[in-house]
């Protein structure tokens, strides 16, 4: 179980580094975000939008 707002603010401030993916336990995807700067910014924006519409708390 993960907190929506913790993941959202991690994504907002550190989305290019993939910190929100590490928080969710998606280590491999977090590493991809880290080396591609949030999949060139597009993945970061999409993740922000998706996190806004998830229930709180949400399950991975």
Secondary structure, 3 states (H helix, E strand, C coil): CECHHHHHHHHHHHHHHCHHHHHCCCHHHHHHHHHHHHHHCHHHHHHHHHHHCCCCCECC
